[in-house]
């Protein structure tokens, strides 16, 4: 599905459904957001589901996070057709 990413705001990107509260933490029927693939992958590359559930379970909380904020600043400059490669941070390896 092509739409606008609710996190970075890029238009004309392929989006996926991100459960704001991870499904394994009880978010199966909770709020979701349509995120472009790079934003969705970046969230899961940086944080465990426990971290997401504890402090990053809303779009404003995600946007306020320093690491995600840096990524959003960078990804907004990229064309919507660009697929980026996400690397897991050392603590997630």
PDB file as gemmi writes it, atoms N, CA and C in Angstrom:
CRYST1    1.000    1.000    1.000  90.00  90.00  90.00 P 1                      
ATOM      1  N   UNK A   1       0.844  -1.166   0.000  1.00  0.00           N  
ATOM      2  CA  UNK A   1       0.000   0.000   0.000  1.00  0.00           C  
ATOM      3  C   UNK A   1       0.897   1.240   0.000  1.00  0.00           C  
ATOM      4  N   UNK A   2       0.630   2.176  -0.874  1.00  0.00           N  
ATOM      5  CA  UNK A   2       1.393   3.413  -0.968  1.00  0.00           C  
ATOM      6  C   UNK A   2       0.607   4.516  -0.268  1.00  0.00           C  
ATOM      7  N   UNK A   3       1.276   5.231   0.631  1.00  0.00           N  
ATOM      8  CA  UNK A   3       0.610   6.269   1.415  1.00  0.00           C  
ATOM      9  C   UNK A   3       1.661   7.216   1.990  1.00  0.00           C  
ATOM     10  N   UNK A   4       1.277   7.946   3.030  1.00  0.00           N  
ATOM     11  CA  UNK A   4       2.185   8.836   3.746  1.00  0.00           C  
ATOM     12  C   UNK A   4       2.609   8.143   5.036  1.00  0.00           C  
ATOM     13  N   UNK A   5       3.914   8.160   5.314  1.00  0.00           N  
ATOM     14  CA  UNK A   5       4.424   7.587   6.565  1.00  0.00           C  
ATOM     15  C   UNK A   5       4.004   8.500   7.719  1.00  0.00           C  
ATOM     16  N   UNK A   6       3.390   7.917   8.728  1.00  0.00           N  
ATOM     17  CA  UNK A   6       2.926   8.702   9.874  1.00  0.00           C  
ATOM     18  C   UNK A   6       4.064   9.139  10.786  1.00  0.00           C  
ATOM     19  N   UNK A   7       5.262   8.592  10.602  1.00  0.00           N  
ATOM     20  CA  UNK A   7       6.388   8.979  11.447  1.00  0.00           C  
ATOM     21  C   UNK A   7       7.248  10.040  10.772  1.00  0.00           C  
ATOM     22  N   UNK A   8       7.714   9.770   9.568  1.00  0.00           N  
ATOM     23  CA  UNK A   8       8.612  10.724   8.895  1.00  0.00           C  
ATOM     24  C   UNK A   8       7.876  11.701   7.994  1.00  0.00           C  
ATOM     25  N   UNK A   9       6.647  11.383   7.603  1.00  0.00           N  
ATOM     26  CA  UNK A   9       5.858  12.285   6.788  1.00  0.00           C  
ATOM     27  C   UNK A   9       6.130  12.228   5.296  1.00  0.00           C  
ATOM     28  N   UNK A  10       6.978  11.287   4.842  1.00  0.00           N  
ATOM     29  CA  UNK A  10       7.240  11.184   3.406  1.00  0.00           C  
ATOM     30  C   UNK A  10       5.986  10.660   2.713  1.00  0.00           C  
ATOM     31  N   UNK A  11       5.749  11.179   1.516  1.00  0.00           N  
ATOM     32  CA  UNK A  11       4.568  10.823   0.739  1.00  0.00           C  
ATOM     33  C   UNK A  11       4.963   9.863  -0.379  1.00  0.00           C  
ATOM     34  N   UNK A  12       4.025   9.016  -0.771  1.00  0.00           N  
ATOM     35  CA  UNK A  12       4.256   8.097  -1.881  1.00  0.00           C  
ATOM     36  C   UNK A  12       5.179   6.951  -1.544  1.00  0.00           C  
ATOM     37  N   UNK A  13       5.201   6.555  -0.276  1.00  0.00           N  
ATOM     38  CA  UNK A  13       6.059   5.449   0.159  1.00  0.00           C  
ATOM     39  C   UNK A  13       5.201   4.223   0.436  1.00  0.00           C  
ATOM     40  N   UNK A  14       5.796   3.062   0.295  1.00  0.00           N  
ATOM     41  CA  UNK A  14       5.113   1.830   0.671  1.00  0.00           C  
ATOM     42  C   UNK A  14       5.103   1.768   2.190  1.00  0.00           C  
ATOM     43  N   UNK A  15       3.934   1.545   2.771  1.00  0.00           N  
ATOM     44  CA  UNK A  15       3.819   1.534   4.224  1.00  0.00           C  
ATOM     45  C   UNK A  15       3.453   0.144   4.745  1.00  0.00           C  
ATOM     46  N   UNK A  16       3.827  -0.068   5.993  1.00  0.00           N  
ATOM     47  CA  UNK A  16       3.471  -1.286   6.715  1.00  0.00           C  
ATOM     48  C   UNK A  16       2.756  -0.862   7.991  1.00  0.00           C  
ATOM     49  N   UNK A  17       2.084  -1.798   8.615  1.00  0.00           N  
ATOM     50  CA  UNK A  17       1.370  -1.515   9.857  1.00  0.00           C  
ATOM     51  C   UNK A  17       2.294  -1.811  11.038  1.00  0.00           C  
ATOM     52  N   UNK A  18       2.492  -0.800  11.882  1.00  0.00           N  
ATOM     53  CA  UNK A  18       3.308  -0.937  13.088  1.00  0.00           C  
ATOM     54  C   UNK A  18       2.383  -0.894  14.294  1.00  0.00           C  
ATOM     55  N   UNK A  19       2.432  -1.922  15.117  1.00  0.00           N  
ATOM     56  CA  UNK A  19       1.652  -1.940  16.357  1.00  0.00           C  
ATOM     57  C   UNK A  19       2.396  -1.081  17.372  1.00  0.00           C  
ATOM     58  N   UNK A  20       1.784   0.006  17.810  1.00  0.00           N  
ATOM     59  CA  UNK A  20       2.455   0.920  18.727  1.00  0.00           C  
ATOM     60  C   UNK A  20       2.809   0.226  20.038  1.00  0.00           C  
ATOM     61  N   UNK A  21       1.954  -0.643  20.500  1.00  0.00           N  
ATOM     62  CA  UNK A  21       2.283  -1.531  21.613  1.00  0.00           C  
ATOM     63  C   UNK A  21       2.504  -2.894  20.967  1.00  0.00           C  
ATOM     64  N   UNK A  22       3.719  -3.454  21.074  1.00  0.00           N  
ATOM     65  CA  UNK A  22       4.000  -4.721  20.392  1.00  0.00           C  
ATOM     66  C   UNK A  22       2.954  -5.795  20.698  1.00  0.00           C  
ATOM     67  N   UNK A  23       2.669  -6.602  19.680  1.00  0.00           N  
ATOM     68  CA  UNK A  23       1.649  -7.649  19.830  1.00  0.00           C  
ATOM     69  C   UNK A  23       1.968  -8.582  20.982  1.00  0.00           C  
ATOM     70  N   UNK A  24       3.245  -8.919  21.163  1.00  0.00           N  
ATOM     71  CA  UNK A  24       3.601  -9.847  22.245  1.00  0.00           C  
ATOM     72  C   UNK A  24       3.424  -9.214  23.627  1.00  0.00           C  
ATOM     73  N   UNK A  25       3.211  -7.898  23.670  1.00  0.00           N  
ATOM     74  CA  UNK A  25       2.986  -7.201  24.932  1.00  0.00           C  
ATOM     75  C   UNK A  25       1.515  -6.833  25.109  1.00  0.00           C  
ATOM     76  N   UNK A  26       0.649  -7.433  24.305  1.00  0.00           N  
ATOM     77  CA  UNK A  26      -0.778  -7.190  24.433  1.00  0.00           C  
ATOM     78  C   UNK A  26      -1.346  -6.185  23.444  1.00  0.00           C  
ATOM     79  N   UNK A  27      -0.578  -5.807  22.436  1.00  0.00           N  
ATOM     80  CA  UNK A  27      -1.032  -4.789  21.502  1.00  0.00           C  
ATOM     81  C   UNK A  27      -1.689  -5.311  20.238  1.00  0.00           C  
ATOM     82  N   UNK A  28      -2.078  -6.571  20.209  1.00  0.00           N  
ATOM     83  CA  UNK A  28      -2.661  -7.160  19.000  1.00  0.00           C  
ATOM     84  C   UNK A  28      -3.842  -6.353  18.479  1.00  0.00           C  
ATOM     85  N   UNK A  29      -4.695  -5.900  19.365  1.00  0.00           N  
ATOM     86  CA  UNK A  29      -5.885  -5.158  18.948  1.00  0.00           C  
ATOM     87  C   UNK A  29      -5.787  -3.679  19.311  1.00  0.00           C  
ATOM     88  N   UNK A  30      -4.564  -3.216  19.616  1.00  0.00           N  
ATOM     89  CA  UNK A  30      -4.353  -1.829  20.012  1.00  0.00           C  
ATOM     90  C   UNK A  30      -4.119  -0.913  18.825  1.00  0.00           C  
ATOM     91  N   UNK A  31      -3.673   0.278  19.139  1.00  0.00           N  
ATOM     92  CA  UNK A  31      -3.428   1.298  18.124  1.00  0.00           C  
ATOM     93  C   UNK A  31      -2.274   0.893  17.207  1.00  0.00           C  
ATOM     94  N   UNK A  32      -2.408   1.283  15.949  1.00  0.00           N  
ATOM     95  CA  UNK A  32      -1.373   1.021  14.957  1.00  0.00           C  
ATOM     96  C   UNK A  32      -1.044   2.320  14.231  1.00  0.00           C  
ATOM     97  N   UNK A  33       0.078   2.291  13.507  1.00  0.00           N  
ATOM     98  CA  UNK A  33       0.477   3.426  12.677  1.00  0.00           C  
ATOM     99  C   UNK A  33       0.972   2.893  11.344  1.00  0.00           C  
ATOM    100  N   UNK A  34       0.727   3.658  10.276  1.00  0.00           N  
ATOM    101  CA  UNK A  34       1.235   3.291   8.958  1.00  0.00           C  
ATOM    102  C   UNK A  34       2.612   3.923   8.799  1.00  0.00           C  
ATOM    103  N   UNK A  35       3.642   3.074   8.787  1.00  0.00           N  
ATOM    104  CA  UNK A  35       5.015   3.552   8.690  1.00  0.00           C  
ATOM    105  C   UNK A  35       5.659   3.044   7.414  1.00  0.00           C  
ATOM    106  N   UNK A  36       6.537   3.881   6.836  1.00  0.00           N  
ATOM    107  CA  UNK A  36       7.304   3.407   5.688  1.00  0.00           C  
ATOM    108  C   UNK A  36       8.241   2.302   6.182  1.00  0.00           C  
ATOM    109  N   UNK A  37       8.653   1.475   5.279  1.00  0.00           N  
ATOM    110  CA  UNK A  37       9.477   0.323   5.640  1.00  0.00           C  
ATOM    111  C   UNK A  37      10.766   0.747   6.350  1.00  0.00           C  
ATOM    112  N   UNK A  38      11.503   1.770   5.854  1.00  0.00           N  
ATOM    113  CA  UNK A  38      12.726   2.157   6.567  1.00  0.00           C  
ATOM    114  C   UNK A  38      12.469   2.609   8.011  1.00  0.00           C  
ATOM    115  N   UNK A  39      11.418   3.395   8.253  1.00  0.00           N  
ATOM    116  CA  UNK A  39      11.116   3.829   9.623  1.00  0.00           C  
ATOM    117  C   UNK A  39      10.760   2.640  10.509  1.00  0.00           C  
ATOM    118  N   UNK A  40       9.937   1.744   9.986  1.00  0.00           N  
ATOM    119  CA  UNK A  40       9.516   0.572  10.751  1.00  0.00           C  
ATOM    120  C   UNK A  40      10.729  -0.292  11.109  1.00  0.00           C  
ATOM    121  N   UNK A  41      11.581  -0.538  10.131  1.00  0.00           N  
ATOM    122  CA  UNK A  41      12.772  -1.357  10.391  1.00  0.00           C  
ATOM    123  C   UNK A  41      13.717  -0.680  11.374  1.00  0.00           C  
ATOM    124  N   UNK A  42      13.844   0.652  11.275  1.00  0.00           N  
ATOM    125  CA  UNK A  42      14.750   1.368  12.168  1.00  0.00           C  
ATOM    126  C   UNK A  42      14.307   1.269  13.620  1.00  0.00           C  
ATOM    127  N   UNK A  43      13.012   1.376  13.856  1.00  0.00           N  
ATOM    128  CA  UNK A  43      12.502   1.247  15.223  1.00  0.00           C  
ATOM    129  C   UNK A  43      12.886  -0.110  15.799  1.00  0.00           C  
ATOM    130  N   UNK A  44      12.666  -1.165  15.026  1.00  0.00           N  
ATOM    131  CA  UNK A  44      12.946  -2.508  15.535  1.00  0.00           C  
ATOM    132  C   UNK A  44      14.439  -2.832  15.543  1.00  0.00           C  
ATOM    133  N   UNK A  45      15.236  -2.108  14.775  1.00  0.00           N  
ATOM    134  CA  UNK A  45      16.688  -2.297  14.819  1.00  0.00           C  
ATOM    135  C   UNK A  45      17.275  -1.648  16.066  1.00  0.00           C  
ATOM    136  N   UNK A  46      16.663  -0.567  16.518  1.00  0.00           N  
ATOM    137  CA  UNK A  46      17.198   0.167  17.664  1.00  0.00           C  
ATOM    138  C   UNK A  46      16.694  -0.336  19.010  1.00  0.00           C  
ATOM    139  N   UNK A  47      15.455  -0.822  19.054  1.00  0.00           N  
ATOM    140  CA  UNK A  47      14.828  -1.105  20.343  1.00  0.00           C  
ATOM    141  C   UNK A  47      14.193  -2.488  20.406  1.00  0.00           C  
ATOM    142  N   UNK A  48      14.222  -3.050  21.588  1.00  0.00           N  
ATOM    143  CA  UNK A  48      13.534  -4.320  21.819  1.00  0.00           C  
ATOM    144  C   UNK A  48      12.046  -4.027  21.985  1.00  0.00           C  
ATOM    145  N   UNK A  49      11.235  -5.044  21.883  1.00  0.00           N  
ATOM    146  CA  UNK A  49       9.795  -4.869  22.092  1.00  0.00           C  
ATOM    147  C   UNK A  49       9.501  -4.382  23.510  1.00  0.00           C  
ATOM    148  N   UNK A  50      10.311  -4.794  24.477  1.00  0.00           N  
ATOM    149  CA  UNK A  50      10.122  -4.334  25.860  1.00  0.00           C  
ATOM    150  C   UNK A  50      10.362  -2.835  25.968  1.00  0.00           C  
ATOM    151  N   UNK A  51      11.403  -2.346  25.291  1.00  0.00           N  
ATOM    152  CA  UNK A  51      11.684  -0.905  25.310  1.00  0.00           C  
ATOM    153  C   UNK A  51      10.571  -0.124  24.620  1.00  0.00           C  
ATOM    154  N   UNK A  52      10.097  -0.655  23.501  1.00  0.00           N  
ATOM    155  CA  UNK A  52       9.018   0.011  22.773  1.00  0.00           C  
ATOM    156  C   UNK A  52       7.776   0.093  23.659  1.00  0.00           C  
ATOM    157  N   UNK A  53       7.438  -0.998  24.316  1.00  0.00           N  
ATOM    158  CA  UNK A  53       6.247  -1.027  25.175  1.00  0.00           C  
ATOM    159  C   UNK A  53       6.390  -0.078  26.360  1.00  0.00           C  
ATOM    160  N   UNK A  54       7.590   0.000  26.931  1.00  0.00           N  
ATOM    161  CA  UNK A  54       7.792   0.795  28.139  1.00  0.00           C  
ATOM    162  C   UNK A  54       7.814   2.303  27.882  1.00  0.00           C  
ATOM    163  N   UNK A  55       8.415   2.734  26.752  1.00  0.00           N  
ATOM    164  CA  UNK A  55       8.589   4.178  26.596  1.00  0.00           C  
ATOM    165  C   UNK A  55       8.379   4.738  25.191  1.00  0.00           C  
ATOM    166  N   UNK A  56       8.059   3.887  24.219  1.00  0.00           N  
ATOM    167  CA  UNK A  56       7.924   4.361  22.843  1.00  0.00           C  
ATOM    168  C   UNK A  56       6.648   3.853  22.180  1.00  0.00           C  
ATOM    169  N   UNK A  57       5.551   3.860  22.908  1.00  0.00           N  
ATOM    170  CA  UNK A  57       4.324   3.252  22.389  1.00  0.00           C  
ATOM    171  C   UNK A  57       3.342   4.261  21.786  1.00  0.00           C  
ATOM    172  N   UNK A  58       3.813   5.485  21.527  1.00  0.00           N  
ATOM    173  CA  UNK A  58       2.988   6.467  20.820  1.00  0.00           C  
ATOM    174  C   UNK A  58       3.860   7.155  19.777  1.00  0.00           C  
ATOM    175  N   UNK A  59       3.244   7.733  18.777  1.00  0.00           N  
ATOM    176  CA  UNK A  59       4.010   8.459  17.758  1.00  0.00           C  
ATOM    177  C   UNK A  59       4.754   9.660  18.349  1.00  0.00           C  
ATOM    178  N   UNK A  60       4.153  10.462  19.259  1.00  0.00           N  
ATOM    179  CA  UNK A  60       4.918  11.561  19.856  1.00  0.00           C  
ATOM    180  C   UNK A  60       6.137  11.076  20.647  1.00  0.00           C  
ATOM    181  N   UNK A  61       6.009   9.953  21.352  1.00  0.00           N  
ATOM    182  CA  UNK A  61       7.163   9.412  22.084  1.00  0.00           C  
ATOM    183  C   UNK A  61       8.250   8.962  21.118  1.00  0.00           C  
ATOM    184  N   UNK A  62       7.865   8.335  20.018  1.00  0.00           N  
ATOM    185  CA  UNK A  62       8.846   7.924  19.018  1.00  0.00           C  
ATOM    186  C   UNK A  62       9.542   9.137  18.419  1.00  0.00           C  
ATOM    187  N   UNK A  63       8.783  10.160  18.058  1.00  0.00           N  
ATOM    188  CA  UNK A  63       9.370  11.358  17.450  1.00  0.00           C  
ATOM    189  C   UNK A  63      10.293  12.097  18.410  1.00  0.00           C  
ATOM    190  N   UNK A  64      10.044  11.991  19.710  1.00  0.00           N  
ATOM    191  CA  UNK A  64      10.858  12.688  20.707  1.00  0.00           C  
ATOM    192  C   UNK A  64      12.168  11.952  21.019  1.00  0.00           C  
ATOM    193  N   UNK A  65      12.247  10.687  20.673  1.00  0.00           N  
ATOM    194  CA  UNK A  65      13.450   9.905  20.957  1.00  0.00           C  
ATOM    195  C   UNK A  65      14.614  10.424  20.107  1.00  0.00           C  
ATOM    196  N   UNK A  66      15.774  10.697  20.722  1.00  0.00           N  
ATOM    197  CA  UNK A  66      16.901  11.277  19.976  1.00  0.00           C  
ATOM    198  C   UNK A  66      17.369  10.440  18.783  1.00  0.00           C  
ATOM    199  N   UNK A  67      17.457   9.136  18.928  1.00  0.00           N  
ATOM    200  CA  UNK A  67      17.948   8.289  17.829  1.00  0.00           C  
ATOM    201  C   UNK A  67      16.952   8.271  16.666  1.00  0.00           C  
ATOM    202  N   UNK A  68      15.678   8.169  16.975  1.00  0.00           N  
ATOM    203  CA  UNK A  68      14.658   8.178  15.923  1.00  0.00           C  
ATOM    204  C   UNK A  68      14.577   9.563  15.287  1.00  0.00           C  
ATOM    205  N   UNK A  69      14.705  10.606  16.098  1.00  0.00           N  
ATOM    206  CA  UNK A  69      14.661  11.971  15.571  1.00  0.00           C  
ATOM    207  C   UNK A  69      15.778  12.202  14.551  1.00  0.00           C  
ATOM    208  N   UNK A  70      16.994  11.710  14.846  1.00  0.00           N  
ATOM    209  CA  UNK A  70      18.119  11.825  13.892  1.00  0.00           C  
ATOM    210  C   UNK A  70      17.812  11.067  12.613  1.00  0.00           C  
ATOM    211  N   UNK A  71      17.245   9.866  12.756  1.00  0.00           N  
ATOM    212  CA  UNK A  71      16.907   9.066  11.583  1.00  0.00           C  
ATOM    213  C   UNK A  71      15.850   9.772  10.733  1.00  0.00           C  
ATOM    214  N   UNK A  72      14.813  10.324  11.376  1.00  0.00           N  
ATOM    215  CA  UNK A  72      13.747  11.023  10.647  1.00  0.00           C  
ATOM    216  C   UNK A  72      14.328  12.212   9.883  1.00  0.00           C  
ATOM    217  N   UNK A  73      15.209  12.956  10.526  1.00  0.00           N  
ATOM    218  CA  UNK A  73      15.834  14.106   9.866  1.00  0.00           C  
ATOM    219  C   UNK A  73      16.558  13.657   8.598  1.00  0.00           C  
ATOM    220  N   UNK A  74      17.239  12.520   8.666  1.00  0.00           N  
ATOM    221  CA  UNK A  74      17.982  12.005   7.512  1.00  0.00           C  
ATOM    222  C   UNK A  74      17.038  11.421   6.446  1.00  0.00           C  
ATOM    223  N   UNK A  75      16.086  10.594   6.856  1.00  0.00           N  
ATOM    224  CA  UNK A  75      15.238   9.877   5.892  1.00  0.00           C  
ATOM    225  C   UNK A  75      14.339  10.842   5.123  1.00  0.00           C  
ATOM    226  N   UNK A  76      13.965  11.955   5.729  1.00  0.00           N  
ATOM    227  CA  UNK A  76      13.118  12.934   5.025  1.00  0.00           C  
ATOM    228  C   UNK A  76      13.804  13.495   3.779  1.00  0.00           C  
ATOM    229  N   UNK A  77      15.131  13.461   3.766  1.00  0.00           N  
ATOM    230  CA  UNK A  77      15.898  13.978   2.625  1.00  0.00           C  
ATOM    231  C   UNK A  77      16.054  12.941   1.514  1.00  0.00           C  
ATOM    232  N   UNK A  78      15.655  11.708   1.791  1.00  0.00           N  
ATOM    233  CA  UNK A  78      15.825  10.624   0.831  1.00  0.00           C  
ATOM    234  C   UNK A  78      14.586  10.506  -0.063  1.00  0.00           C  
ATOM    235  N   UNK A  79      14.801  10.125  -1.331  1.00  0.00           N  
ATOM    236  CA  UNK A  79      13.636   9.925  -2.202  1.00  0.00           C  
ATOM    237  C   UNK A  79      12.783   8.764  -1.692  1.00  0.00           C  
ATOM    238  N   UNK A  80      11.489   8.843  -1.957  1.00  0.00           N  
ATOM    239  CA  UNK A  80      10.575   7.818  -1.449  1.00  0.00           C  
ATOM    240  C   UNK A  80      10.863   6.439  -2.030  1.00  0.00           C  
ATOM    241  N   UNK A  81      11.554   6.392  -3.152  1.00  0.00           N  
ATOM    242  CA  UNK A  81      11.874   5.104  -3.778  1.00  0.00           C  
ATOM    243  C   UNK A  81      13.105   4.446  -3.163  1.00  0.00           C  
ATOM    244  N   UNK A  82      13.849   5.175  -2.353  1.00  0.00           N  
ATOM    245  CA  UNK A  82      15.093   4.638  -1.790  1.00  0.00           C  
ATOM    246  C   UNK A  82      14.806   3.662  -0.655  1.00  0.00           C  
ATOM    247  N   UNK A  83      15.382   2.483  -0.773  1.00  0.00           N  
ATOM    248  CA  UNK A  83      15.306   1.500   0.314  1.00  0.00           C  
ATOM    249  C   UNK A  83      16.652   1.532   1.031  1.00  0.00           C  
ATOM    250  N   UNK A  84      16.613   1.763   2.314  1.00  0.00           N  
ATOM    251  CA  UNK A  84      17.844   1.883   3.084  1.00  0.00           C  
ATOM    252  C   UNK A  84      18.136   0.596   3.815  1.00  0.00           C  
ATOM    253  N   UNK A  85      19.376   0.442   4.173  1.00  0.00           N  
ATOM    254  CA  UNK A  85      19.793  -0.735   4.924  1.00  0.00           C  
ATOM    255  C   UNK A  85      19.929  -0.353   6.385  1.00  0.00           C  
ATOM    256  N   UNK A  86      19.210  -1.028   7.244  1.00  0.00           N  
ATOM    257  CA  UNK A  86      19.243  -0.744   8.668  1.00  0.00           C  
ATOM    258  C   UNK A  86      20.210  -1.693   9.349  1.00  0.00           C  
ATOM    259  N   UNK A  87      20.992  -1.138  10.270  1.00  0.00           N  
ATOM    260  CA  UNK A  87      21.919  -1.953  11.042  1.00  0.00           C  
ATOM    261  C   UNK A  87      21.463  -1.952  12.492  1.00  0.00           C  
ATOM    262  N   UNK A  88      21.533  -3.113  13.123  1.00  0.00           N  
ATOM    263  CA  UNK A  88      21.198  -3.189  14.546  1.00  0.00           C  
ATOM    264  C   UNK A  88      22.319  -2.532  15.344  1.00  0.00           C  
ATOM    265  N   UNK A  89      21.953  -1.820  16.401  1.00  0.00           N  
ATOM    266  CA  UNK A  89      22.955  -1.212  17.255  1.00  0.00           C  
ATOM    267  C   UNK A  89      23.615  -2.319  18.068  1.00  0.00           C  
ATOM    268  N   UNK A  90      24.809  -2.036  18.584  1.00  0.00           N  
ATOM    269  CA  UNK A  90      25.586  -3.054  19.290  1.00  0.00           C  
ATOM    270  C   UNK A  90      24.817  -3.724  20.427  1.00  0.00           C  
ATOM    271  N   UNK A  91      24.020  -2.974  21.158  1.00  0.00           N  
ATOM    272  CA  UNK A  91      23.300  -3.584  22.284  1.00  0.00           C  
ATOM    273  C   UNK A  91      22.172  -4.506  21.828  1.00  0.00           C  
ATOM    274  N   UNK A  92      21.779  -4.444  20.546  1.00  0.00           N  
ATOM    275  CA  UNK A  92      20.718  -5.301  20.026  1.00  0.00           C  
ATOM    276  C   UNK A  92      21.262  -6.524  19.311  1.00  0.00           C  
ATOM    277  N   UNK A  93      22.569  -6.605  19.052  1.00  0.00           N  
ATOM    278  CA  UNK A  93      23.154  -7.730  18.307  1.00  0.00           C  
ATOM    279  C   UNK A  93      23.164  -9.005  19.123  1.00  0.00           C  
TER     280      UNK A  93                                                      
END                                                                             
